[in-house]
């Protein structure tokens, strides 16, 4: 499902206009992004948690020339951890 399909389904389920649903979805995603950028996690009880994890700098290999080592810098990665209710619903 892509964003347009998600907006359509939510609009159908709530009887809101598509443009209102899209604006709300954009706002929610923006707030989640801003929270992750500032180092906060976003916990939605029953659904899951969005957070960032730090990755250490490391050495890797060039896939095209495995004999060449490359330096991979440290970075932060956004991570989603599913909550119990979501896991249970998916595994029904």
TINUSE-658289 format. One record per residue: residue in three letters; x, y, z of N, C-alpha, C in turn. Coordinates in steps of 0.2 Angstrom, whole numbers, plus 2048, in hexadecimal, padded with zeros to 3 digits. Layout:
! TINUSE-658289
ALAXYZXYZXYZ/...
END
This chain:
! TINUSE-658289
UNK8047FA800800800800804806800/UNK80380B7FC8078117FC8038177FF/UNK80681D7FF8038228037FC824801/UNK7FB8247FA7F48267F77EF8217F9/UNK7F181A7F97EC8157FB7EA816802/UNK7EF8178067EE81880D7E981E80F/UNK7EB82380B7E682980C7DF82780A/UNK7DE8248057D88228027D481D807/UNK7D881880A7D481480F7D2817815/UNK7D781C8187D581F81E7CF82481C/UNK7CF8278177CA82C8157C3828815/UNK7C38228127BD81E8117BB81B818/UNK7C081A81C7BE8178237BB81D828/UNK7BE8238277BC82882B7B782D829/UNK7B582D8227B183281F7B483981F/UNK7BB83A81F7BE84081F7C0841817/UNK7C18478157C384880F7CB84680E/UNK7CC8448087D38418067D8846808/UNK7D784D8067DC8528077DD85380F/UNK7D88528137D985381A7DD84D81D/UNK7DB84781B7DF84181D7E684281B/UNK7E78448157EE8458127F284A816/UNK7EF84F8187F285581C7F4852823/UNK7EF84E8267F084B82C7F684682C/UNK7F68428277FB83D827802840826/UNK80284582280984982180B84C827/UNK80684F82B80885283180B84D836/UNK80884783780A84283B81183F839/UNK81283E83381983C83181E841832/UNK81C84883182184D83282384D83A/UNK81E84D83E81F84D845824847847/UNK82284184582683B84682E83C844/UNK82E83F83E83584083B83984583F/UNK83584B84183885084583B84D84C/UNK83684984F83884685583E841855/UNK83F83D84F84483984E84B83D84D/UNK84A84284A85084784885384A84F/UNK84E84B85385084E85A85284985F/UNK85284385D85483E86284F83A866/UNK84983C86584383A869841833865/UNK83D82F86983A82986683282B866/UNK82E828862827829862824822863/UNK82082286981D81B86B81681C86A/UNK81381786680C81786580A810868/UNK80781086E80580A87280180686E/UNK80380086D7FF7FB8698017FA862/UNK8047FF8608077FF85980E7FE858/UNK81280385B81980285B81D80885D/UNK82380885C82880D85E82C80F858/UNK82D81585783281885283881B856/UNK83E81985484481C85884A81C853/UNK84F81E85685581E85285A81A855/UNK85F81785286481385486B815851/UNK87081585587681885287A812850/UNK87D81384A88180E847889810847/UNK88D80C84A89480D84A89780E843/UNK89D8118438A181183D8A480B83C/UNK8A58088368A88028358AB80182E/UNK8AF7FC82D8B27FB8278AD7F6823/UNK8AD7F781C8A97F28188AD7F1812/UNK8AA7ED80D8AD7EB8078A97EE801/UNK8AC7F07FC8A97F27F68A67EC7F3/UNK8A07EB7F189D7E57EE89F7E47E7/UNK8A17E97E48A47E87DD8AB7E67DD/UNK8AF7E87E28B67E67E38B77E47EA/UNK8B57DE7EC8B67DB7F38BD7DC7F6/UNK8C27DD7F28C87DE7F58C97E57F8/UNK8C57EA7F68C57F17F88C17F27FF/UNK8C47F48048C17F680A8BF7FD80A/UNK8B97FF80C8B680580C8B4807814/UNK8B480D8158B381081C8AB81281C/UNK8A780F8208A081182189F815827/UNK89D81B82689D82082C89781E831/UNK89882083789381F83C88C82383A/UNK88782183B88082483987B82283E/UNK87582583D86F82484186A82183C/UNK86681C83F86181883A85B81983E/UNK85581B83A84F81A83D84C81383D/UNK84981184384780A84484080A846/UNK83C8058448358048468357FE84A/UNK8327FE8508327F785482A7F6855/UNK8277F18528207F085381E7EE85A/UNK8187F085C8167EF8628127E8863/UNK8107E686980D7DF8698077DF866/UNK8027E48667FC7E38637FD7E385B/UNK8027E68588037E68518067DF84F/UNK80A7DD85380D7D68528087D1852/UNK8047D18577FE7CC8587F97CC852/UNK7F87D28507F37D384A7F67D0844/UNK7FC7D18437FF7CF83D8007C783D/UNK8017C48438027BD8437FC7B9845/UNK7F67BC8447F07B98457EE7B483F/
END
